[in-house]
Amino acid sequence: MLHTQAPVADELIELRGLRFHYRDWPSKRAGAPDLVLLHGFTGHARSWDSFAEAMTDGYRVLALDQRGHGETGWAPADRYGVGDMADDLTAFVKALGLRSFSLLGLSMGGMVTMEYAGRRPAELARAVIVDIGPEIVTAGA
């Protein structure tokens, strides 16, 4: 039997006083786990389109436009810290009812991934960080 892929859905959701956009790719496999993708500073949810489509064999894929990026609303200028974005992700996860999901963050999204993983490790099945690492302070070394 040929399985036809449902098209990606563009969704809007209100979180923490901002309108967020995300793309939702259904999995080709029933009951597949969730994979959340966080773009870098110059990116947006659509940056993940090719990768997300390739991952639908094993995951439902959700790509979030982070605050001030893509089709998501702008926040006040002083509200673009990693903590603010991790709070957005917390609200997104809660709103969608995600449990034991995988999180992949690129660059700025990797910083948000590290922050989220440090705060809420029990919620993650795995975390993948691309093109960024933790800052190491060498003072006193």
FENWOBEL-V71842 format. One record per pair of residues at least 4 apart in sequence whose C-alpha atoms are under 8 Angstrom apart, sorted by sequence separation. I is the first residue (numbers start at 0). J is the second residue. D is the distance in Angstrom with one decimal. If there is no record, write none. Layout:
I&J&D + I&J&D
This chain:
13&17&5.6 + 14&18&6.4 + 38&42&5.4 + 39&43&7.4 + 42&46&6.0 + 43&47&7.9 + 44&48&7.6 + 47&51&5.7 + 48&52&6.2 + 49&53&6.4 + 50&54&6.3 + 51&55&6.6 + 54&58&6.0 + 55&59&5.9 + 64&68&5.7 + 65&69&7.6 + 67&71&5.8 + 68&72&7.5 + 74&78&6.0 + 75&79&7.8 + 79&83&6.1 + 80&84&6.5 + 81&85&6.1 + 82&86&6.1 + 83&87&6.3 + 84&88&6.3 + 85&89&6.2 + 86&90&6.3 + 87&91&6.1 + 88&92&6.1 + 89&93&6.2 + 90&94&6.0 + 91&95&6.2 + 92&96&5.9 + 93&97&6.5 + 104&108&4.2 + 105&109&4.7 + 106&110&6.6 + 107&111&6.5 + 108&112&6.1 + 109&113&6.2 + 110&114&6.3 + 111&115&6.0 + 112&116&5.9 + 113&117&6.1 + 114&118&6.3 + 115&119&5.8 + 116&120&4.7 + 119&123&7.4 + 128&132&7.6 + 13&18&4.5 + 14&19&6.8 + 26&31&6.3 + 38&43&5.6 + 54&59&7.9 + 55&60&6.7 + 64&69&5.6 + 66&71&5.7 + 67&72&5.5 + 68&73&7.7 + 74&79&7.3 + 78&83&6.3 + 79&84&6.9 + 92&97&5.3 + 103&108&7.8 + 104&109&3.9 + 115&120&7.5 + 12&18&5.7 + 13&19&6.0 + 38&44&6.5 + 54&60&7.2 + 64&70&6.6 + 65&71&6.5 + 66&72&6.1 + 67&73&4.2 + 92&98&8.0 + 103&109&7.1 + 104&110&7.3 + 11&18&6.6 + 12&19&5.2 + 37&44&7.4 + 64&71&5.7 + 66&73&5.9 + 67&74&6.4 + 104&111&7.1 + 116&123&7.2 + 11&19&5.5 + 12&20&6.5 + 36&44&7.8 + 38&46&7.2 + 66&74&6.5 + 104&112&5.6 + 11&20&4.6 + 38&47&7.7 + 51&60&6.1 + 103&112&7.0 + 10&20&5.7 + 11&21&6.5 + 102&112&6.8 + 116&126&7.3 + 9&20&7.1 + 10&21&5.4 + 36&47&7.6 + 51&62&8.0 + 9&21&5.9 + 10&22&6.2 + 9&22&4.7 + 10&23&7.4 + 66&79&7.4 + 8&22&5.7 + 9&23&6.5 + 112&126&7.1 + 7&22&6.5 + 8&23&5.1 + 47&62&7.0 + 112&127&7.8 + 113&128&7.6 + 7&23&5.6 + 8&24&6.6 + 112&128&7.0 + 7&24&4.6 + 45&62&7.7 + 6&24&7.0 + 7&25&7.0 + 44&62&5.0 + 66&84&7.2 + 109&127&7.7 + 110&128&8.0 + 5&24&7.7 + 6&25&7.8 + 44&63&5.4 + 65&84&7.0 + 109&128&4.9 + 5&25&6.6 + 43&63&7.6 + 44&64&4.9 + 109&129&6.2 + 113&133&8.0 + 4&25&7.6 + 43&64&5.3 + 102&123&7.2 + 109&130&7.5 + 110&131&7.1 + 4&26&7.9 + 22&44&6.7 + 43&65&7.3 + 65&87&8.0 + 99&121&7.5 + 100&122&6.8 + 101&123&5.8 + 106&128&7.6 + 109&131&6.2 + 110&132&7.7 + 4&27&6.4 + 21&44&6.5 + 22&45&7.7 + 99&122&4.9 + 100&123&5.2 + 101&124&5.3 + 102&125&6.4 + 103&126&5.8 + 104&127&6.4 + 105&128&6.2 + 106&129&6.1 + 109&132&7.8 + 110&133&7.8 + 34&58&6.1 + 36&60&7.5 + 38&62&7.9 + 45&69&8.0 + 98&122&6.0 + 99&123&4.8 + 100&124&5.2 + 101&125&4.8 + 102&126&4.8 + 103&127&4.6 + 104&128&5.2 + 105&129&4.7 + 106&130&5.1 + 107&131&7.6 + 2&27&7.5 + 32&57&7.4 + 33&58&5.5 + 34&59&6.1 + 35&60&6.0 + 36&61&6.2 + 37&62&6.3 + 38&63&7.7 + 43&68&5.7 + 44&69&6.8 + 98&123&7.5 + 99&124&4.8 + 100&125&7.1 + 101&126&5.8 + 102&127&6.2 + 103&128&6.0 + 104&129&6.2 + 105&130&6.0 + 106&131&5.0 + 31&57&5.9 + 32&58&5.2 + 33&59&4.8 + 34&60&4.9 + 35&61&4.8 + 36&62&4.7 + 37&63&6.1 + 38&64&7.4 + 42&68&7.2 + 43&69&4.9 + 85&111&5.5 + 89&115&7.7 + 101&127&7.9 + 103&129&7.6 + 105&131&7.3 + 24&51&7.2 + 28&55&7.8 + 31&58&5.1 + 32&59&6.2 + 33&60&5.9 + 34&61&6.1 + 35&62&5.8 + 36&63&6.5 + 37&64&7.5 + 38&65&7.6 + 41&68&8.0 + 42&69&7.6 + 84&111&6.4 + 85&112&7.5 + 88&115&7.7 + 24&52&7.1 + 27&55&5.7 + 28&56&6.3 + 31&59&6.2 + 33&61&7.4 + 35&63&7.4 + 37&65&7.4 + 26&55&4.5 + 27&56&5.2 + 28&57&6.3 + 81&110&6.7 + 82&111&7.5 + 85&114&6.4 + 25&55&6.7 + 26&56&6.1 + 27&57&7.1 + 28&58&7.5 + 81&111&5.5 + 85&115&5.5 + 24&55&6.9 + 26&57&6.5 + 27&58&7.8 + 26&58&5.2 + 82&114&7.1 + 25&58&7.6 + 26&59&4.4 + 81&114&7.2 + 25&59&4.8 + 26&60&7.3 + 24&59&5.8 + 25&60&6.7 + 23&59&7.4 + 24&60&5.0 + 23&60&5.9 + 24&61&6.4 + 22&60&7.9 + 23&61&4.7 + 22&61&5.6 + 23&62&6.7 + 21&61&6.7 + 22&62&5.1 + 21&62&5.4 + 22&63&6.6 + 21&63&4.3 + 20&63&6.3 + 21&64&5.7 + 19&63&7.6 + 20&64&5.5 + 19&64&6.6 + 19&65&7.3 + 19&66&7.2 + 17&66&7.9 + 20&69&7.7 + 20&70&5.6 + 19&70&7.1 + 20&71&5.1 + 19&71&4.4 + 18&71&5.8 + 19&72&6.4 + 17&71&7.6 + 18&72&5.4 + 17&72&5.8 + 17&73&7.5 + 17&74&7.3 + 33&97&7.3 + 35&100&7.3 + 37&102&7.8 + 39&104&7.5 + 33&99&8.0 + 34&100&5.8 + 35&101&6.2 + 36&102&6.1 + 37&103&6.2 + 38&104&6.2 + 39&105&5.2 + 40&106&7.1 + 32&99&7.9 + 33&100&5.0 + 34&101&4.7 + 35&102&4.9 + 36&103&5.0 + 37&104&4.6 + 38&105&5.4 + 39&106&4.9 + 40&107&5.4 + 32&100&6.4 + 33&101&6.3 + 34&102&5.8 + 35&103&6.2 + 36&104&5.9 + 37&105&6.3 + 38&106&7.3 + 39&107&4.6 + 40&108&7.6 + 32&101&7.8 + 34&103&7.4 + 38&107&7.0 + 39&108&5.2 + 38&108&5.1 + 39&109&7.7 + 37&108&4.7 + 15&87&7.0 + 37&109&7.3 + 14&87&6.9 + 15&90&7.3 + 37&112&7.9 + 14&90&6.3 + 14&91&6.9
